[in-house]
Amino acid sequence: MAAARLVLLLLLPALAVAGSGGEEVDVVCADNACYTLHREELGWKGAQERCRHNGGNLASVGSPGEAARLRELLEAAAWHGPAWIGLWLQRGHCVQAQEPLRGFSWVAGGEPGNFSAWASEPSMTCTSARCASLRPPGGWADRPCRLPLSAFLCKFSFQGMCGLLPLAGHGRVTYTTPFGVRSSRLAAAPFGTLAEVDCEGGQSPAFALCKGPLDGGGFAWHPPGPLCPVACAHRNGGCQHRCLELPGEPPRCSCHPGYSLAADMASCVPEDSCHPNPCQGICRPHPGGFQCGCEPGYALAPDGRRCLDVDECESGPCQHECHNTPGGFVCLCPPGYRPAGPGGRHCHDLDECAQPGVCPQLCINVPGSFRCACRPGFQRQPGGDSCLDVDECLRDPCPGPCRNLPGGYECVCPPGFLPEEEGRGCRAAGTAGEEPVESPDSTPGTASIPRGTGASWTTSIPRSTGASWTTSIPRSTGASWTTSIPRTVGVPAAVTPPAPTAAGAAPGAEHSADGPRLLLYYILGSLVAILLLLAFALALVACRRRAAKKEKRPAKSAADNYCWVPEQPESRGQGGERR
């Protein structure tokens, strides 16, 4: 394969390379980047500074290909713990549950992309910085940036790579990379790597530098090699096909027809039918032609050269909504849900009621949303979520005065009545064996029945002989009508109509109609009792007067037939003569 299209994948299992800091470093190089695993306990910012000091950043994972390389690096290094990567959420930024990166960003910058590999959903926050780590076998997890981890992954990007440095004879190559790694076992090197070759036989060391881009594109060693040259008679000069010796020139390699020298200038590969690339995606040369391929997420078109995007959403990988993207897809959740599960393909209901201050009183969580409610005794304000107190007294729930309270009401019971449970009604004091409550201005032997206006109807007859019997009906103006008749005989102490018992039933139309009807019954019954008592008293008085007339008749006198004449004064003159 030509150097311009050479894609190298280096996997160094259990490779311990002495870096600039002396720590153990494991390396994977592919395409235009190298990834290193550093075993050192640092916080996220400290790890980023170490990577930046050598010209890189904490590793970014922007595609399935990069994720596969990091998994291979962790497997080759036999590392089973978490390691920092370059994904973080800055302080003051909020987690965005609908985005693939959940609001995080790569420290190296660039477009966030649609690829994500969250092993668990990050913590919902807007106030603290959160940083991501890579956990085998490759999922992401967030944690506080200040907490140290025992390893971190760096990424170093380059314009290109050089392949193996060809050697014609035996020798030892030591590579020094631009990011400070020096190793004799590095099998591929990024642009700018210096190779030092110690050939057998006591020859002076030879040097080669990975340079580029070349005229035809790509990167190659300069000088191209093979180094440590030997005669073609010894091991074919290190060539795969043919070794050529020209007078005055060192031995060089050549290939059979249909093949060309590879970048190591010793091995042979089929002639590059892929330059220029006839494929839209990946071109794989083979003897006599080439074969096109596509990146993951794409399918080869019927013409065998173009690549068509695969609509992964057709297979229904998401629980709710699927959004197809070039080379992949993104699962979306409707409002009120948050992504969950591997790759965020499932959606869990978001409990909005768990957040404080969502509703003024009661919050009811429902799938995908929530609704606010009010406690008993309150009602929702039209067009809003606030709760207003209901004035229950407007429905006349009490037989007497009513006092509105926040979330309820209280019946104010008049004298002679006691409140029901919770103050929602009144009952007569004489029921259930309770003593009546006397008003301060009432007299013994007096019973009263309160009215809805707060006035009372009282019928009282004192027990003492000679007292007066009084009936009063207060009017709305405050005046009262009173009839009083003296008496000298004993009369029952009080005549009181049946007292009503106010029930604490819920107010309604039937209750509001029964109140006036009961009040009318009380008034009519009282009037009948008063008229009966008044008639009895008048009859008693009339009988007594009749008896008194019979007992005391006046005696006649002789003077009754005579009339008294007034005495006339006498007129006397000066001489005393009577005229």
C-alpha positions as CSV (number, residue, x, y, z in Angstrom):
1,M,0.0,0.0,0.0
2,A,1.3,3.5,-0.8
3,A,2.5,5.7,2.0
4,A,-0.2,8.3,1.2
5,R,-2.9,5.8,2.2
6,L,-1.1,3.8,4.8
7,V,-3.2,3.2,7.9
8,L,-1.2,1.8,10.7
9,L,-2.5,0.2,13.9
10,L,0.1,-0.4,16.5
11,L,-0.8,-2.4,19.5
12,L,2.0,-2.9,22.0
13,P,0.8,-5.5,24.6
14,A,2.2,-4.9,28.0
15,L,4.7,-2.3,26.6
16,A,6.5,-0.4,29.2
17,V,8.1,2.6,27.6
18,A,10.1,5.2,29.5
19,G,8.5,8.5,28.9
20,S,9.8,12.0,29.7
21,G,8.5,11.7,33.3
22,G,9.7,8.1,33.8
23,E,6.2,6.6,34.2
24,E,4.9,3.5,32.5
25,V,3.3,4.4,29.2
26,D,1.3,2.1,26.9
27,V,0.8,3.3,23.3
28,V,-1.6,2.8,20.4
29,C,-1.1,4.6,17.1
30,A,-3.6,4.6,14.2
31,D,-4.4,6.9,11.3
32,N,-3.1,10.3,12.4
33,A,-3.1,10.0,16.2
34,C,-1.4,8.2,19.1
35,Y,-3.0,7.3,22.4
36,T,-1.1,6.8,25.6
37,L,-2.1,5.3,29.0
38,H,-0.4,6.9,32.0
39,R,-0.5,5.2,35.3
40,E,-0.3,8.1,37.7
41,E,-2.8,9.3,40.4
42,L,-3.9,12.8,39.5
43,G,-7.1,14.9,39.4
44,W,-8.6,15.8,36.0
45,K,-6.9,19.1,35.7
46,G,-3.5,17.7,36.7
47,A,-3.9,15.0,34.1
48,Q,-4.8,17.5,31.4
49,E,-1.7,19.6,32.3
50,R,0.5,16.5,31.9
51,C,-1.0,15.7,28.4
52,R,-0.7,19.3,27.3
53,H,3.0,19.5,28.5
54,N,3.8,16.8,25.9
55,G,1.8,18.5,23.1
56,G,-1.6,16.7,23.5
57,N,-4.8,16.7,25.4
58,L,-6.8,14.2,27.4
59,A,-8.2,11.7,24.9
60,S,-11.3,12.5,23.1
61,V,-13.7,9.8,21.8
62,G,-15.5,11.2,18.8
63,S,-16.3,8.0,16.9
64,P,-16.7,4.3,17.3
65,G,-13.3,3.8,15.7
66,E,-11.6,5.9,18.5
67,A,-13.6,4.1,21.1
68,A,-12.4,0.7,19.7
69,R,-8.7,1.9,19.8
70,L,-9.0,3.0,23.5
71,R,-10.6,-0.4,24.4
72,E,-7.7,-2.2,22.7
73,L,-5.2,0.0,24.5
74,L,-6.8,-0.8,27.9
75,E,-7.0,-4.5,27.1
76,A,-3.3,-4.6,25.9
77,A,-2.2,-2.8,29.1
78,A,-4.4,-5.1,31.2
79,W,-5.9,-2.0,32.9
80,H,-9.2,-2.7,34.5
81,G,-9.8,0.6,36.4
82,P,-11.2,4.0,35.3
83,A,-9.0,6.5,33.5
84,W,-9.6,10.2,32.8
85,I,-10.6,11.3,29.3
86,G,-11.0,14.8,27.9
87,L,-14.8,15.2,28.5
88,W,-16.0,17.7,31.1
89,L,-18.8,19.9,32.2
90,Q,-17.6,23.4,33.3
91,R,-19.0,25.0,36.4
92,G,-22.1,27.1,35.7
93,H,-23.2,24.9,32.8
94,C,-26.2,22.6,33.2
95,V,-26.5,18.9,32.2
96,Q,-28.6,18.6,29.1
97,A,-30.4,15.3,29.2
98,Q,-31.5,15.5,25.5
99,E,-28.0,16.0,24.0
100,P,-25.7,13.1,23.1
101,L,-22.9,14.5,25.3
102,R,-25.4,15.6,28.0
103,G,-24.0,19.2,27.8
104,F,-20.4,18.1,28.3
105,S,-17.6,19.2,25.9
106,W,-14.2,17.9,24.7
107,V,-11.3,19.8,26.2
108,A,-9.6,19.7,22.7
109,G,-12.5,21.7,21.3
110,G,-14.2,21.1,17.9
111,E,-17.7,19.9,17.2
112,P,-19.3,17.8,19.9
113,G,-20.5,15.2,17.4
114,N,-23.3,12.7,17.9
115,F,-21.3,9.8,19.4
116,S,-21.8,9.0,23.0
117,A,-21.1,6.0,25.2
118,W,-22.5,6.8,28.7
119,A,-22.4,3.8,30.9
120,S,-24.7,5.7,33.4
121,E,-26.4,9.0,33.2
122,P,-24.4,11.9,34.6
123,S,-25.6,13.7,37.8
124,M,-28.1,16.5,37.1
125,T,-26.3,19.7,38.2
126,C,-25.7,23.3,37.1
127,T,-23.4,24.4,39.9
128,S,-20.4,22.0,40.1
129,A,-17.8,20.9,37.6
130,R,-18.0,17.3,36.5
131,C,-15.4,15.3,34.5
132,A,-15.7,12.0,32.6
133,S,-13.7,8.8,33.0
134,L,-13.5,5.7,30.8
135,R,-14.4,2.5,32.5
136,P,-13.6,-0.9,30.9
137,P,-15.0,-2.2,28.6
138,G,-15.4,1.4,27.3
139,G,-18.4,3.2,29.0
140,W,-18.3,6.7,30.3
141,A,-19.0,7.9,33.8
142,D,-18.9,11.3,35.5
143,R,-17.4,12.2,38.8
144,P,-16.1,15.3,40.6
145,C,-13.0,16.7,38.8
146,R,-11.0,17.1,42.0
147,L,-11.2,13.4,43.0
148,P,-7.9,11.7,41.8
149,L,-7.8,8.7,39.5
150,S,-5.0,6.2,39.1
151,A,-4.7,6.6,35.3
152,F,-5.4,8.9,32.4
153,L,-5.5,8.7,28.6
154,C,-3.7,11.2,26.4
155,K,-4.2,11.8,22.6
156,F,-1.5,13.3,20.3
157,S,-2.6,14.2,16.8
158,F,-0.3,14.4,13.8
159,Q,-0.4,15.1,10.1
160,G,0.5,11.5,9.3
161,M,2.5,8.4,10.2
162,C,5.6,6.6,8.9
163,G,5.7,2.8,8.7
164,L,8.4,0.4,9.8
165,L,12.0,1.6,9.1
166,P,13.4,-1.0,6.8
167,L,16.8,-2.7,7.7
168,A,18.8,-4.6,5.2
169,G,20.9,-6.2,7.9
170,H,20.8,-6.8,11.6
171,G,20.5,-3.7,13.7
172,R,18.7,-2.0,16.6
173,V,16.3,0.9,16.1
174,T,15.5,3.4,18.9
175,Y,12.6,5.8,18.2
176,T,12.1,9.1,19.9
177,T,8.5,10.5,19.4
178,P,7.5,14.1,19.4
179,F,5.5,13.5,22.6
180,G,8.5,12.4,24.6
181,V,8.3,8.6,24.3
182,R,11.6,6.8,23.5
183,S,11.4,3.1,22.7
184,S,13.2,0.4,20.6
185,R,10.0,-1.5,20.1
186,L,7.8,1.2,18.5
187,A,6.7,-0.3,15.2
188,A,5.1,2.8,13.7
189,A,6.0,6.4,14.3
190,P,4.1,9.7,13.9
191,F,5.4,12.6,11.8
192,G,8.6,14.1,13.3
193,T,9.8,10.9,14.9
194,L,13.6,10.4,14.9
195,A,15.0,6.9,14.4
196,E,18.5,6.0,15.5
197,V,19.9,2.8,14.1
198,D,22.8,0.8,15.5
199,C,23.9,-1.7,12.8
200,E,25.8,-4.9,13.5
201,G,29.5,-5.1,12.4
202,G,30.7,-1.9,14.2
203,Q,29.3,0.5,11.7
204,S,28.5,4.0,12.8
205,P,24.9,4.8,13.9
206,A,22.5,5.8,11.2
207,F,19.6,8.2,11.6
208,A,16.3,8.6,9.8
209,L,13.5,11.1,10.2
210,C,9.8,10.7,9.5
211,K,9.2,13.5,7.0
212,G,6.4,14.5,4.7
213,P,4.2,15.2,3.1
214,L,5.9,13.9,0.0
215,D,5.3,15.0,-3.5
216,G,2.8,12.3,-4.1
217,G,1.3,12.6,-0.6
218,G,2.0,10.6,2.5
219,F,4.9,10.3,4.8
220,A,8.2,8.4,4.6
221,W,11.6,8.0,6.3
222,H,14.5,10.1,5.1
223,P,16.7,8.5,4.1
224,P,14.3,5.8,3.0
225,G,16.5,2.8,3.7
226,P,17.0,0.0,4.0
227,L,19.6,0.9,6.5
228,C,22.5,-1.3,7.6
229,P,23.0,-2.4,4.0
230,V,24.5,-5.7,3.2
231,A,25.4,-7.4,-0.1
232,C,22.6,-9.0,-2.0
233,A,24.2,-12.3,-1.4
234,H,23.4,-12.1,2.3
235,R,19.7,-12.7,2.9
236,N,18.8,-11.2,-0.5
237,G,19.9,-7.8,0.9
238,G,16.8,-7.7,3.1
239,C,14.5,-7.5,0.1
240,Q,11.2,-9.4,-0.3
241,H,11.4,-9.9,-4.0
242,R,14.6,-8.8,-5.8
243,C,17.9,-7.2,-4.7
244,L,19.7,-5.0,-7.2
245,E,23.4,-4.1,-7.0
246,L,24.5,-1.3,-9.4
247,P,28.1,-0.2,-9.7
248,G,28.9,2.6,-7.3
249,E,25.5,2.3,-5.6
250,P,24.4,0.5,-2.4
251,P,22.1,-2.5,-2.9
252,R,18.5,-1.7,-3.3
253,C,15.2,-3.7,-3.6
254,S,12.8,-4.0,-6.4
255,C,9.5,-5.9,-7.0
256,H,8.0,-8.2,-9.5
257,P,5.7,-6.8,-12.1
258,G,2.3,-5.9,-10.7
259,Y,3.8,-5.0,-7.3
260,S,5.5,-1.9,-6.0
261,L,7.8,-1.2,-3.0
262,A,6.2,-0.5,0.2
263,A,7.1,2.4,2.5
264,D,9.9,0.4,4.1
265,M,11.6,0.1,0.7
266,A,12.2,-3.6,1.2
267,S,8.8,-5.3,1.1
268,C,6.4,-5.4,-1.9
269,V,2.7,-4.8,-2.1
270,P,0.3,-5.0,-5.0
271,E,0.3,-2.0,-7.3
272,D,-1.9,0.7,-5.7
273,S,-5.1,0.6,-7.6
274,C,-6.5,2.9,-4.9
275,H,-4.5,6.0,-5.8
276,P,-6.3,8.1,-6.6
277,N,-9.1,6.6,-4.5
278,P,-11.9,5.4,-6.8
279,C,-14.1,4.7,-3.8
280,Q,-16.2,7.1,-1.7
281,G,-15.2,5.2,1.4
282,I,-12.3,2.8,2.0
283,C,-10.3,1.3,-0.9
284,R,-8.6,-2.0,-0.4
285,P,-6.2,-2.9,-3.2
286,H,-5.6,-6.6,-4.3
287,P,-3.8,-8.1,-7.2
288,G,-5.5,-7.1,-10.4
289,G,-7.9,-4.5,-8.9
290,F,-9.4,-3.0,-5.7
291,Q,-12.4,-3.4,-3.4
292,C,-14.4,-0.6,-1.8
293,G,-15.7,-0.6,1.7
294,C,-17.5,1.8,4.0
295,E,-17.2,3.1,7.5
296,P,-19.6,1.7,10.2
297,G,-23.0,3.3,9.8
298,Y,-22.8,3.2,6.0
299,A,-23.5,0.5,3.4
300,L,-22.0,0.0,0.0
301,A,-24.1,1.3,-2.9
302,P,-25.2,-1.1,-5.8
303,D,-22.5,0.5,-8.0
304,G,-19.8,-0.9,-5.6
305,R,-18.1,2.4,-5.0
306,R,-20.4,4.9,-3.3
307,C,-21.4,4.6,0.4
308,L,-25.0,5.2,1.5
309,D,-26.1,6.1,5.0
310,V,-27.8,3.3,6.9
311,D,-31.0,4.4,8.6
312,E,-30.6,2.6,11.9
313,C,-34.0,4.0,13.1
314,E,-35.8,1.5,10.8
315,S,-34.9,-1.3,13.2
316,G,-36.4,0.6,16.1
317,P,-33.4,0.8,18.5
318,C,-35.0,3.6,20.6
319,Q,-37.9,3.3,23.1
320,H,-39.4,6.6,22.0
321,E,-38.0,8.8,19.2
322,C,-35.1,8.0,17.0
323,H,-33.2,10.6,15.0
324,N,-31.0,9.3,12.2
325,T,-27.6,10.9,11.7
326,P,-24.8,10.4,9.1
327,G,-23.2,7.1,10.1
328,G,-25.3,6.7,13.3
329,F,-28.4,7.6,15.2
330,V,-29.5,9.4,18.3
331,C,-32.3,8.4,20.7
332,L,-34.5,11.3,21.9
333,C,-36.9,11.3,24.8
334,P,-40.1,13.4,24.9
335,P,-40.4,16.2,27.4
336,G,-40.7,15.0,31.0
337,Y,-38.5,11.9,30.4
338,R,-34.7,11.5,30.6
339,P,-32.4,9.1,28.7
340,A,-31.5,5.9,30.5
341,G,-29.9,2.5,29.8
342,P,-26.9,1.7,27.5
343,G,-26.5,4.4,24.9
344,G,-29.4,6.3,26.2
345,R,-31.9,4.2,24.2
346,H,-34.5,4.0,26.9
347,C,-36.4,6.8,28.6
348,H,-37.4,7.0,32.2
349,D,-40.0,9.3,33.6
350,L,-38.6,12.5,35.2
351,D,-40.1,13.2,38.6
352,E,-40.6,16.9,38.4
353,C,-42.2,16.9,41.9
354,A,-38.8,16.0,43.4
355,Q,-37.6,19.5,42.7
356,P,-38.5,22.0,45.4
357,G,-41.0,24.8,44.7
358,V,-42.6,23.3,41.6
359,C,-46.2,23.8,43.0
360,P,-47.4,26.2,45.7
361,Q,-49.2,23.3,47.7
362,L,-49.5,19.8,46.2
363,C,-47.6,18.3,43.3
364,I,-48.8,15.1,41.5
365,N,-46.3,13.4,39.2
366,V,-47.7,11.9,36.0
367,P,-45.9,10.1,33.2
368,G,-44.1,12.7,31.2
369,S,-45.4,15.7,33.2
370,F,-46.9,16.8,36.5
371,R,-49.8,18.8,37.7
372,C,-50.4,21.0,40.7
373,A,-53.3,20.6,43.1
374,C,-54.6,22.4,46.2
375,R,-55.3,21.1,49.7
376,P,-58.9,20.8,50.8
377,G,-60.4,24.2,51.5
378,F,-58.5,25.8,48.6
379,Q,-59.1,26.1,44.9
380,R,-56.9,26.8,41.9
381,Q,-56.7,30.4,40.7
382,P,-58.0,30.6,37.2
383,G,-55.2,30.8,34.7
384,G,-52.5,30.0,37.3
385,D,-51.1,27.5,39.7
386,S,-51.6,29.5,42.9
387,C,-54.2,28.3,45.5
388,L,-56.9,30.6,46.9
389,D,-58.8,30.0,50.1
390,V,-62.5,29.0,49.6
391,D,-65.0,31.1,51.6
392,E,-67.2,28.2,52.8
393,C,-69.4,30.7,54.7
394,L,-70.9,31.9,51.4
395,R,-72.8,28.6,51.2
396,D,-74.4,29.1,54.7
397,P,-73.1,25.9,56.3
398,C,-74.0,26.9,59.8
399,P,-77.3,27.5,61.6
400,G,-75.9,30.7,63.1
401,P,-72.9,33.0,62.3
402,C,-70.0,31.5,60.3
403,R,-66.3,32.4,60.5
404,N,-64.1,31.6,57.5
405,L,-60.7,30.1,58.2
406,P,-57.7,29.3,55.8
407,G,-58.7,26.0,54.3
408,G,-61.9,25.7,56.3
409,Y,-64.6,27.4,58.4
410,E,-65.9,27.5,61.9
411,C,-69.5,27.8,63.1
412,V,-70.0,30.4,65.9
413,C,-72.6,28.8,68.2
414,P,-75.1,31.1,70.0
415,P,-75.8,30.8,73.7
416,G,-77.5,27.5,74.6
417,F,-75.7,25.5,71.8
418,L,-72.4,23.7,71.7
419,P,-70.1,23.2,68.7
420,E,-70.0,19.9,66.8
421,E,-66.7,18.1,66.1
422,E,-64.2,20.3,64.2
423,G,-66.6,23.3,64.7
424,R,-68.7,22.5,61.6
425,G,-72.0,22.7,63.3
426,C,-73.9,23.4,66.5
427,R,-76.1,21.2,68.7
428,A,-78.5,22.0,71.5
429,A,-76.8,22.1,74.8
430,G,-79.5,19.8,76.4
431,T,-78.6,16.8,74.2
432,A,-76.3,14.0,75.1
433,G,-76.7,14.8,78.8
434,E,-75.0,18.2,78.6
435,E,-75.9,21.2,80.7
436,P,-77.3,24.2,78.9
437,V,-75.1,27.2,78.6
438,E,-76.8,30.3,80.1
439,S,-76.2,33.7,78.8
440,P,-75.0,36.4,81.2
441,D,-78.2,38.4,81.1
442,S,-80.6,35.5,81.4
443,T,-82.5,34.6,84.6
444,P,-82.9,31.2,86.2
445,G,-85.6,29.2,84.7
446,T,-85.3,30.8,81.3
447,A,-84.8,28.8,78.1
448,S,-83.8,30.4,74.8
449,I,-83.7,29.4,71.1
450,P,-81.2,31.4,69.0
451,R,-82.1,32.6,65.6
452,G,-80.0,33.0,62.5
453,T,-79.7,36.8,63.1
454,G,-78.1,36.3,66.4
455,A,-81.2,37.5,68.4
456,S,-83.0,35.1,70.7
457,W,-86.6,34.2,71.5
458,T,-87.1,33.9,75.2
459,T,-90.1,32.6,77.2
460,S,-89.6,32.8,80.9
461,I,-91.9,32.4,83.9
462,P,-90.2,33.0,87.3
463,R,-91.0,30.4,89.9
464,S,-91.5,32.8,92.8
465,T,-95.1,33.8,93.6
466,G,-96.1,37.3,92.6
467,A,-93.4,37.6,89.9
468,S,-94.3,38.6,86.4
469,W,-94.5,36.3,83.3
470,T,-92.6,37.8,80.3
471,T,-92.6,36.9,76.7
472,S,-90.3,38.7,74.3
473,I,-89.5,38.4,70.6
474,P,-86.6,40.5,69.5
475,R,-87.1,42.3,66.2
476,S,-84.4,42.9,63.5
477,T,-84.4,46.6,64.8
478,G,-83.4,45.5,68.3
479,A,-86.8,46.4,69.9
480,S,-88.8,43.7,71.7
481,W,-92.5,43.0,72.3
482,T,-93.2,42.1,76.0
483,T,-96.4,41.0,77.7
484,S,-96.4,40.9,81.5
485,I,-99.2,39.6,83.8
486,P,-98.9,39.4,87.6
487,R,-99.7,36.1,89.1
488,T,-100.1,34.7,92.5
489,V,-100.3,31.0,91.8
490,G,-97.6,28.6,90.7
491,V,-97.2,28.0,87.0
492,P,-94.7,25.7,85.3
493,A,-91.2,27.4,85.2
494,A,-90.8,27.6,81.5
495,V,-92.5,26.6,78.3
496,T,-89.9,26.2,75.6
497,P,-90.4,24.9,72.1
498,P,-88.2,22.1,70.9
499,A,-84.7,23.3,70.2
500,P,-83.1,22.5,66.8
501,T,-79.9,20.7,66.5
502,A,-77.7,22.0,63.7
503,A,-75.9,19.2,61.9
504,G,-72.5,19.7,60.3
505,A,-73.6,18.5,56.9
506,A,-72.1,19.9,53.8
507,P,-73.7,23.1,52.7
508,G,-75.9,23.0,49.8
509,A,-79.3,24.1,48.3
510,E,-81.3,21.8,50.6
511,H,-79.7,23.1,53.7
512,S,-80.1,26.7,52.7
513,A,-83.8,26.1,52.1
514,D,-84.3,24.2,55.4
515,G,-82.9,27.1,57.5
516,P,-85.7,29.6,56.9
517,R,-88.4,26.8,57.1
518,L,-87.2,25.7,60.5
519,L,-87.0,29.3,61.7
520,L,-90.6,29.9,60.6
521,Y,-91.7,26.8,62.5
522,Y,-89.9,28.1,65.6
523,I,-91.7,31.5,65.4
524,L,-95.2,30.0,64.7
525,G,-94.8,27.5,67.6
526,S,-93.7,30.3,69.9
527,L,-96.6,32.5,69.0
528,V,-99.1,29.6,69.6
529,A,-97.6,29.0,73.0
530,I,-97.7,32.7,73.9
531,L,-101.4,33.0,72.8
532,L,-102.4,30.0,74.9
533,L,-100.6,31.3,78.0
534,L,-102.1,34.7,77.4
535,A,-105.6,33.3,77.1
536,F,-105.1,31.3,80.3
537,A,-103.9,34.3,82.2
538,L,-106.8,36.5,81.0
539,A,-109.3,33.9,82.0
540,L,-107.7,33.6,85.4
541,V,-107.8,37.3,86.0
542,A,-111.4,37.5,85.0
543,C,-112.4,34.7,87.4
544,R,-110.6,36.5,90.2
545,R,-112.3,39.8,89.6
546,R,-115.7,38.0,89.5
547,A,-115.0,36.3,92.8
548,A,-113.9,39.5,94.4
549,K,-117.1,41.3,93.5
550,K,-119.2,38.6,95.1
551,E,-117.3,38.7,98.3
552,K,-117.3,42.4,99.0
553,R,-120.6,44.2,98.4
554,P,-120.8,47.8,99.9
555,A,-123.4,48.4,102.8
556,K,-126.1,51.1,102.3
557,S,-126.3,54.1,104.7
558,A,-129.2,56.5,105.5
559,A,-127.2,59.3,104.2
560,D,-127.3,57.9,100.8
561,N,-130.8,59.5,100.2
562,Y,-129.7,62.9,101.2
563,C,-127.8,65.6,99.4
564,W,-125.3,67.8,101.1
565,V,-125.6,71.5,100.4
566,P,-122.5,73.7,100.6
567,E,-122.4,76.1,103.5
568,Q,-123.0,79.8,102.5
569,P,-120.9,82.5,104.1
570,E,-122.8,85.1,106.2
571,S,-123.0,88.7,105.1
572,R,-122.8,91.2,107.9
573,G,-123.0,95.0,107.8
574,Q,-121.3,97.6,109.9
575,G,-124.1,97.6,112.4
576,G,-124.3,93.8,112.4
577,E,-127.7,93.6,110.7
578,R,-128.7,90.7,108.4
579,R,-130.2,91.4,105.1
